[in-house]
Amino acid sequence: MPSPFPIPLNAIRAIEIVARRGALAPAAEELGVTPGAVSQHLRRAEERLGLELFERTPQGLRPTAALRQILPQLTSGFTALADAVGNLKPGDEKVLTLTVGSVFASRWLIWRIAKFNKLHPEIEVRLVVTGTMIDLVHSDIDFGIRFGRGNWPGLKAELVGGSRYSPVAAPSMEKLLHTPADLARVPLIRDTSSMLPWEPWFASVGAEPIELTGPRYDDPALAFDAAISEQGVLMAVDMMSADAVSDGRLVRPFATSVESDLGYWLIVAEGRREPKKVRLFREWLRAEVPDSAEGYVAQVKRREG
């Protein structure tokens, strides 16, 4: 019976890695061969298929349009194969490893994770806190939670929350902020890693944008601390600032929040089997995010009453 693959499986694997990483060396390392051997795989595959798979550029190898079209299928296919082989050995359902950014970890998750631990004491949760997008396809991390638009290649994304944002400041600054125009007279904290623009918020309150002047931070968690320590006004996701507002460390000097296409997303590799531990955490998040929002509203009403 003829093979269903017109080119060897190792060559297909080399094509997928080079297309994803843009170089021969990573494929050589993963396959345990030399870069020259990987180059031979690519050349022979192109000869057998009768088309070019890569463009040779000064910046490295770039997949052609034909290869880019099927790359998601190749990646998900190899992910499924890895999961299938992994199922041959006992899995560790007792350890759940997830990667999150510093703000989600420090402003929301760390204060609520004990609830999940109480519901599922048999599962040990391990957090990998980093601003770097870790490769979920080729790592032992079960899933990630990331801020963005949910359109990362090779990943399935489910919106967790956090699509609304608004300015926050320390309570001592509230008396200086009667109208949006007053923002021109106070420092505005610039979180250089954030994607939250001020312009839509100014438009929503019918005010002209102002020049941003104030301290700069490249760590969102530090930007939050700067706002709490009276260094200026910060544009922040409502979901992340809710606890600090409800306990009085921050205030929202203006009632208007802006809805955006940004948010926090639970991300997993396409084609990967979802183990029970991931499903349980996903279900807990679906319940906890609305509950935390309702709890925040109730706390604010009690404080204002």
C-alpha positions as CSV (number, residue, x, y, z in Angstrom):
1,M,0.0,0.0,0.0
2,P,1.5,3.3,-1.0
3,S,2.4,5.9,1.7
4,P,-0.2,8.7,2.1
5,F,2.7,11.2,2.4
6,P,4.4,12.3,-0.8
7,I,7.4,13.4,1.4
8,P,8.8,11.7,4.5
9,L,7.3,12.6,7.9
10,N,10.6,13.9,9.1
11,A,10.7,16.3,6.2
12,I,7.2,17.5,7.0
13,R,8.2,18.0,10.6
14,A,11.3,20.0,9.5
15,I,9.1,22.2,7.2
16,E,6.7,23.0,10.1
17,I,9.5,24.0,12.5
18,V,11.4,26.1,10.0
19,A,8.2,27.8,8.9
20,R,7.3,28.6,12.5
21,R,10.8,29.6,13.7
22,G,12.3,31.1,10.6
23,A,15.6,29.2,10.7
24,L,17.3,25.8,10.2
25,A,19.0,25.6,13.6
26,P,15.8,25.2,15.7
27,A,14.5,22.4,13.5
28,A,17.9,20.7,13.6
29,E,17.9,20.9,17.4
30,E,14.4,19.4,17.7
31,L,15.0,16.7,15.2
32,G,18.5,15.8,16.5
33,V,20.2,16.3,13.1
34,T,22.5,18.9,11.5
35,P,21.2,22.1,9.9
36,G,22.6,20.7,6.6
37,A,20.3,17.7,7.0
38,V,17.3,20.0,7.5
39,S,18.2,21.9,4.4
40,Q,18.3,18.7,2.4
41,H,14.8,17.8,3.8
42,L,13.5,21.1,2.5
43,R,15.2,20.9,-0.9
44,R,14.0,17.4,-1.6
45,A,10.4,18.2,-0.4
46,E,10.3,21.1,-2.8
47,E,11.5,18.9,-5.6
48,R,8.9,16.2,-4.9
49,L,6.1,18.7,-4.5
50,G,7.1,20.8,-7.5
51,L,6.8,24.1,-5.7
52,E,8.8,26.4,-3.5
53,L,7.9,26.3,0.2
54,F,10.3,29.0,1.4
55,E,11.6,32.3,0.3
56,R,15.3,32.8,1.0
57,T,15.7,36.3,2.5
58,P,18.5,38.2,4.3
59,Q,16.3,37.9,7.4
60,G,16.0,34.1,7.1
61,L,13.6,31.6,5.6
62,R,10.1,32.8,5.1
63,P,7.2,30.4,4.2
64,T,5.5,31.1,0.9
65,A,1.8,31.8,0.6
66,A,1.0,28.2,-0.1
67,L,2.8,27.0,3.0
68,R,1.4,29.7,5.2
69,Q,-2.1,28.5,4.2
70,I,-1.6,25.0,5.5
71,L,0.8,25.8,8.4
72,P,-2.0,25.9,11.1
73,Q,-3.0,22.4,10.0
74,L,0.6,21.1,10.2
75,T,1.1,22.6,13.7
76,S,-2.2,21.3,15.1
77,G,-1.5,17.9,13.5
78,F,1.9,17.6,15.2
79,T,0.4,18.8,18.5
80,A,-2.3,16.1,18.3
81,L,0.5,13.5,17.6
82,A,2.4,14.7,20.6
83,D,-0.7,14.4,22.8
84,A,-1.4,11.0,21.5
85,V,2.0,9.7,22.3
86,G,1.7,11.5,25.7
87,N,-1.4,9.5,26.4
88,L,0.6,6.3,26.3
89,K,2.2,7.2,29.6
90,P,0.4,8.2,32.8
91,G,-0.4,11.9,32.8
92,D,0.0,14.2,35.8
93,E,-3.5,15.3,36.4
94,K,-2.5,16.5,39.9
95,V,-0.4,19.5,38.6
96,L,-1.8,22.3,36.6
97,T,0.7,24.7,35.1
98,L,-0.4,28.0,33.6
99,T,1.4,31.1,32.4
100,V,0.0,34.6,33.1
101,G,1.1,38.2,33.0
102,S,2.1,40.1,36.1
103,V,-1.1,42.2,36.4
104,F,-3.5,39.3,36.0
105,A,-1.5,37.4,38.6
106,S,-1.0,40.1,41.2
107,R,-4.2,42.1,40.8
108,W,-6.8,39.4,40.3
109,L,-5.8,35.7,40.3
110,I,-3.6,35.5,43.4
111,W,-6.5,36.8,45.5
112,R,-8.9,34.2,44.2
113,I,-6.9,31.1,43.5
114,A,-7.5,29.8,47.0
115,K,-11.2,29.3,46.0
116,F,-10.1,27.0,43.2
117,N,-7.7,25.2,45.6
118,K,-10.6,24.7,48.1
119,L,-12.8,23.3,45.3
120,H,-10.1,21.0,43.9
121,P,-7.5,20.3,46.7
122,E,-6.2,17.3,44.6
123,I,-4.8,19.7,42.0
124,E,-1.6,21.8,42.6
125,V,-1.6,25.0,40.6
126,R,1.7,26.3,39.4
127,L,2.0,29.8,38.0
128,V,4.6,30.9,35.5
129,V,4.4,34.7,35.7
130,T,6.0,36.4,32.6
131,G,5.3,39.0,30.0
132,T,6.7,36.8,27.3
133,M,4.4,34.7,25.1
134,I,5.6,31.2,25.9
135,D,5.3,28.6,23.1
136,L,2.4,26.5,24.4
137,V,2.7,23.9,21.6
138,H,6.2,22.8,22.6
139,S,6.2,23.2,26.4
140,D,4.8,21.5,29.4
141,I,2.5,24.4,30.3
142,D,-1.1,23.5,30.2
143,F,-2.5,26.8,29.1
144,G,-2.1,30.6,29.4
145,I,-4.0,33.7,30.2
146,R,-3.0,36.7,28.1
147,F,-4.2,40.2,27.3
148,G,-4.9,41.1,23.7
149,R,-7.4,40.5,20.9
150,G,-7.4,36.7,21.0
151,N,-6.0,36.3,17.5
152,W,-2.7,34.5,18.2
153,P,-1.7,32.0,15.5
154,G,-1.9,28.4,16.4
155,L,-3.8,29.0,19.6
156,K,-7.5,28.7,20.6
157,A,-8.6,31.6,22.7
158,E,-11.7,32.0,24.9
159,L,-12.4,35.5,26.4
160,V,-12.2,35.5,30.2
161,G,-13.1,39.2,30.7
162,G,-11.5,42.6,31.0
163,S,-12.8,44.4,27.9
164,R,-13.7,47.7,29.7
165,Y,-11.2,50.2,31.0
166,S,-11.1,53.6,32.6
167,P,-8.8,56.0,34.5
168,V,-7.9,55.3,38.1
169,A,-6.0,57.3,40.7
170,A,-5.2,57.4,44.4
171,P,-8.1,58.9,46.6
172,S,-6.0,62.0,47.4
173,M,-6.0,63.0,43.7
174,E,-9.8,62.8,43.3
175,K,-10.3,66.4,44.5
176,L,-8.2,67.6,41.6
177,L,-10.3,65.8,39.0
178,H,-13.7,67.4,38.5
179,T,-13.8,67.2,34.6
180,P,-11.7,65.3,32.0
181,A,-9.9,68.6,31.2
182,D,-8.4,68.5,34.7
183,L,-6.3,65.5,33.5
184,A,-4.0,68.0,31.8
185,R,-2.9,69.4,35.2
186,V,-1.9,66.1,36.8
187,P,0.7,63.4,35.8
188,L,-0.6,60.6,33.7
189,I,1.2,57.3,34.3
190,R,2.3,55.7,31.1
191,D,2.4,51.9,31.1
192,T,4.6,51.3,28.0
193,S,3.7,47.6,27.8
194,S,-0.1,48.3,27.8
195,M,-2.2,48.5,24.7
196,L,-4.9,50.7,26.4
197,P,-5.2,54.0,24.4
198,W,-6.5,57.2,26.0
199,E,-8.0,58.6,22.8
200,P,-11.2,56.4,22.8
201,W,-11.9,57.4,26.4
202,F,-11.6,61.1,25.7
203,A,-13.9,60.7,22.7
204,S,-16.4,58.8,24.9
205,V,-16.6,61.8,27.3
206,G,-16.6,64.4,24.6
207,A,-13.2,65.8,25.5
208,E,-10.1,66.6,23.4
209,P,-7.1,64.3,23.9
210,I,-4.2,65.7,25.9
211,E,-0.5,65.1,25.8
212,L,0.5,62.3,28.1
213,T,3.1,63.5,30.6
214,G,4.1,61.6,33.7
215,P,6.2,58.6,34.9
216,R,6.8,55.7,32.6
217,Y,6.8,52.0,33.6
218,D,7.4,48.9,31.4
219,D,5.8,46.6,34.0
220,P,2.0,46.9,34.3
221,A,2.1,45.8,38.0
222,L,4.5,48.6,38.8
223,A,2.2,51.1,37.0
224,F,-0.6,50.0,39.3
225,D,1.6,50.5,42.4
226,A,2.6,53.9,41.0
227,A,-1.1,54.9,40.8
228,I,-1.8,53.7,44.4
229,S,1.2,55.6,45.6
230,E,-0.2,58.9,44.3
231,Q,2.2,59.3,41.3
232,G,-0.5,60.1,38.8
233,V,-3.6,58.8,36.9
234,L,-3.5,55.4,35.2
235,M,-5.6,54.0,32.4
236,A,-6.5,50.5,33.7
237,V,-8.7,47.5,32.9
238,D,-11.7,47.7,35.2
239,M,-11.5,44.0,36.0
240,M,-7.9,44.5,37.3
241,S,-8.6,47.7,39.2
242,A,-11.8,46.5,40.8
243,D,-10.3,45.2,44.0
244,A,-8.2,48.3,44.6
245,V,-11.2,50.5,44.0
246,S,-13.5,48.5,46.3
247,D,-11.0,48.6,49.2
248,G,-10.3,52.3,48.8
249,R,-6.7,52.2,47.5
250,L,-7.8,53.6,44.1
251,V,-10.8,55.6,42.9
252,R,-12.4,56.1,39.5
253,P,-12.7,59.8,39.3
254,F,-15.0,59.6,36.2
255,A,-18.0,57.4,35.7
256,T,-17.2,56.5,32.1
257,S,-15.6,53.2,31.0
258,V,-14.7,52.3,27.4
259,E,-15.5,49.0,25.8
260,S,-12.7,47.7,23.6
261,D,-11.9,44.6,21.6
262,L,-9.1,43.9,24.0
263,G,-9.4,41.5,27.0
264,Y,-7.9,38.6,28.9
265,W,-8.1,35.3,27.1
266,L,-7.6,31.7,28.1
267,I,-5.3,30.3,25.4
268,V,-4.4,26.7,24.6
269,A,-2.6,25.1,21.6
270,E,-4.9,24.2,18.7
271,G,-5.5,20.5,18.4
272,R,-4.4,19.7,22.0
273,R,-6.5,17.4,24.1
274,E,-8.1,19.2,27.0
275,P,-7.4,17.2,30.2
276,K,-9.8,17.3,33.1
277,K,-7.7,19.7,35.2
278,V,-7.8,22.3,32.5
279,R,-11.6,21.9,32.0
280,L,-12.1,22.3,35.8
281,F,-10.1,25.5,35.8
282,R,-11.9,26.8,32.8
283,E,-15.3,26.2,34.4
284,W,-14.1,27.9,37.6
285,L,-13.0,31.0,35.7
286,R,-16.4,31.2,33.9
287,A,-18.1,31.3,37.3
288,E,-15.6,33.4,39.2
289,V,-15.2,36.3,36.8
290,P,-18.9,37.3,36.9
291,D,-19.0,36.7,40.6
292,S,-16.0,38.9,41.2
293,A,-17.6,41.7,39.2
294,E,-20.9,41.4,41.1
295,G,-19.0,41.4,44.4
296,Y,-17.1,44.5,43.4
297,V,-20.4,46.4,42.6
298,A,-21.9,45.3,45.9
299,Q,-18.8,46.5,47.9
300,V,-18.8,49.9,46.2
301,K,-22.5,50.4,46.9
302,R,-22.0,49.5,50.6
303,R,-19.0,51.9,50.8
304,E,-20.9,54.8,49.0
305,G,-24.0,54.1,51.1
